């Protein structure tokens, strides 16, 4: 199980400079995948941060979007996608 604090640290360490740092909330994890939400100022809807774990690298940011379809965009298995909230 991955915590929001761990995902925030992962975001700070692995995101490219064009990805805004965020106070992530509602971390969900299933298998090698995790999501967390952030509500940037001035937005109406939360933004989804998508992470993937792989050995020996560890957790890495896969993408940021307002509605990630992680099954089709990132190849997340449907069962995991349902648990982490990114199956459209």
TIBA-435755 format. One record per residue: x, y, z of N, C-alpha, C in turn; residue in three letters. Coordinates in steps of 0.05 Angstrom, whole numbers. Example, Ala and Ser with C-alpha at 12.3 -4.5 7.8 and 13.67 -1.06 7.14 Angstrom:
2
[[264, -114, 156], [246, -90, 156], [264, -66, 156], 'ala']
[[257, -45, 142], [273, -21, 143], [258, 1, 157], 'ser']
***
This chain:
88
[[17, -24, 0], [0, 0, 0], [18, 25, 0], 'unk']
[[12, 43, -18], [28, 68, -20], [12, 91, -7], 'unk']
[[25, 109, 7], [12, 131, 20], [13, 156, 4], 'unk']
[[-3, 175, 10], [-3, 201, -4], [24, 215, 0], 'unk']
[[36, 212, 23], [62, 225, 28], [83, 213, 10], 'unk']
[[82, 187, 6], [102, 174, -11], [97, 183, -40], 'unk']
[[72, 185, -49], [67, 195, -76], [75, 224, -80], 'unk']
[[71, 240, -59], [80, 268, -61], [111, 269, -65], 'unk']
[[125, 253, -50], [154, 251, -52], [162, 241, -80], 'unk']
[[148, 221, -90], [153, 210, -117], [149, 232, -138], 'unk']
[[127, 247, -135], [121, 268, -154], [144, 289, -154], 'unk']
[[153, 296, -131], [175, 316, -129], [201, 306, -141], 'unk']
[[206, 280, -138], [231, 269, -147], [231, 260, -176], 'unk']
[[208, 254, -188], [208, 241, -214], [193, 257, -236], 'unk']
[[178, 277, -229], [162, 292, -249], [180, 310, -265], 'unk']
[[172, 314, -290], [187, 333, -307], [180, 361, -298], 'unk']
[[196, 381, -305], [192, 408, -296], [165, 420, -305], 'unk']
[[153, 410, -325], [127, 421, -334], [103, 411, -319], 'unk']
[[108, 391, -301], [86, 381, -284], [86, 396, -258], 'unk']
[[63, 408, -251], [62, 423, -226], [63, 405, -201], 'unk']
[[78, 414, -181], [78, 399, -156], [50, 404, -143], 'unk']
[[42, 384, -127], [15, 386, -116], [13, 373, -89], 'unk']
[[-7, 381, -73], [-13, 368, -48], [-33, 346, -55], 'unk']
[[-23, 322, -58], [-40, 300, -68], [-58, 289, -45], 'unk']
[[-82, 282, -52], [-102, 271, -34], [-114, 245, -45], 'unk']
[[-127, 230, -28], [-142, 206, -37], [-126, 186, -52], 'unk']
[[-102, 180, -42], [-85, 160, -55], [-99, 133, -55], 'unk']
[[-98, 120, -78], [-109, 93, -82], [-88, 76, -96], 'unk']
[[-86, 51, -88], [-66, 34, -99], [-78, 6, -104], 'unk']
[[-70, -6, -127], [-77, -33, -134], [-55, -44, -152], 'unk']
[[-44, -67, -143], [-22, -79, -159], [1, -60, -161], 'unk']
[[10, -54, -185], [33, -36, -190], [24, -8, -198], 'unk']
[[-1, -1, -192], [-12, 25, -201], [-24, 40, -178], 'unk']
[[-22, 67, -180], [-34, 84, -159], [-43, 110, -172], 'unk']
[[-64, 121, -160], [-73, 148, -167], [-75, 165, -142], 'unk']
[[-75, 191, -146], [-80, 210, -125], [-92, 235, -138], 'unk']
[[-107, 250, -123], [-121, 274, -134], [-109, 299, -122], 'unk']
[[-112, 320, -138], [-104, 347, -129], [-125, 367, -141], 'unk']
[[-131, 388, -126], [-149, 408, -135], [-134, 435, -136], 'unk']
[[-121, 440, -159], [-107, 465, -162], [-125, 489, -159], 'unk']
[[-115, 511, -149], [-131, 536, -147], [-141, 544, -174], 'unk']
[[-166, 552, -174], [-178, 562, -199], [-190, 540, -217], 'unk']
[[-190, 515, -208], [-201, 494, -224], [-227, 484, -212], 'unk']
[[-245, 474, -229], [-271, 464, -219], [-270, 435, -212], 'unk']
[[-252, 420, -224], [-251, 391, -220], [-223, 383, -211], 'unk']
[[-221, 361, -196], [-195, 352, -188], [-178, 342, -211], 'unk']
[[-152, 342, -208], [-134, 331, -228], [-124, 304, -218], 'unk']
[[-122, 285, -235], [-113, 258, -228], [-83, 254, -235], 'unk']
[[-68, 246, -215], [-40, 239, -219], [-38, 209, -219], 'unk']
[[-26, 198, -240], [-25, 169, -244], [4, 160, -240], 'unk']
[[8, 139, -224], [35, 128, -218], [36, 98, -224], 'unk']
[[61, 89, -230], [65, 60, -235], [91, 52, -220], 'unk']
[[90, 28, -209], [113, 17, -195], [126, -4, -213], 'unk']
[[152, -3, -215], [167, -24, -229], [194, -28, -215], 'unk']
[[202, -53, -212], [228, -58, -199], [250, -56, -220], 'unk']
[[273, -48, -214], [283, -37, -189], [279, -7, -187], 'unk']
[[265, 5, -206], [262, 35, -207], [245, 45, -184], 'unk']
[[223, 32, -178], [204, 42, -158], [181, 57, -170], 'unk']
[[168, 74, -155], [144, 89, -164], [153, 112, -182], 'unk']
[[138, 116, -204], [143, 138, -223], [116, 149, -232], 'unk']
[[116, 175, -237], [93, 188, -248], [89, 180, -277], 'unk']
[[64, 172, -284], [58, 164, -311], [44, 187, -327], 'unk']
[[28, 202, -312], [13, 223, -326], [-4, 239, -307], 'unk']
[[-13, 262, -317], [-31, 280, -302], [-53, 288, -321], 'unk']
[[-78, 286, -312], [-101, 293, -329], [-125, 298, -311], 'unk']
[[-146, 310, -323], [-170, 315, -308], [-188, 290, -309], 'unk']
[[-184, 272, -327], [-199, 247, -328], [-183, 226, -343], 'unk']
[[-165, 214, -329], [-148, 194, -342], [-163, 168, -347], 'unk']
[[-162, 159, -372], [-172, 133, -379], [-147, 115, -380], 'unk']
[[-140, 106, -356], [-115, 92, -353], [-114, 64, -366], 'unk']
[[-137, 53, -372], [-138, 26, -385], [-128, 30, -414], 'unk']
[[-140, 48, -428], [-132, 52, -456], [-107, 69, -460], 'unk']
[[-102, 88, -443], [-79, 106, -446], [-53, 94, -435], 'unk']
[[-55, 79, -413], [-31, 69, -400], [-30, 39, -396], 'unk']
[[-50, 25, -406], [-49, -4, -405], [-53, -16, -377], 'unk']
[[-66, -1, -359], [-72, -12, -333], [-93, -33, -335], 'unk']
[[-89, -56, -322], [-110, -77, -322], [-136, -66, -311], 'unk']
[[-158, -74, -323], [-185, -64, -315], [-190, -67, -285], 'unk']
[[-183, -90, -274], [-188, -94, -245], [-173, -73, -228], 'unk']
[[-148, -68, -234], [-133, -48, -220], [-145, -20, -225], 'unk']
[[-153, -14, -249], [-164, 12, -257], [-189, 18, -241], 'unk']
[[-206, -2, -237], [-230, 2, -221], [-224, 9, -192], 'unk']
[[-204, -4, -181], [-196, 1, -153], [-185, 29, -150], 'unk']
[[-168, 37, -168], [-155, 63, -166], [-171, 86, -178], 'unk']
[[-194, 80, -190], [-212, 101, -199], [-206, 114, -225], 'unk']
[[-194, 99, -244], [-187, 112, -269], [-198, 96, -293], 'unk']
[[-218, 79, -289], [-230, 64, -311], [-255, 80, -320], 'unk']
[[-254, 90, -344], [-277, 105, -355], [-298, 87, -366], 'unk']
***
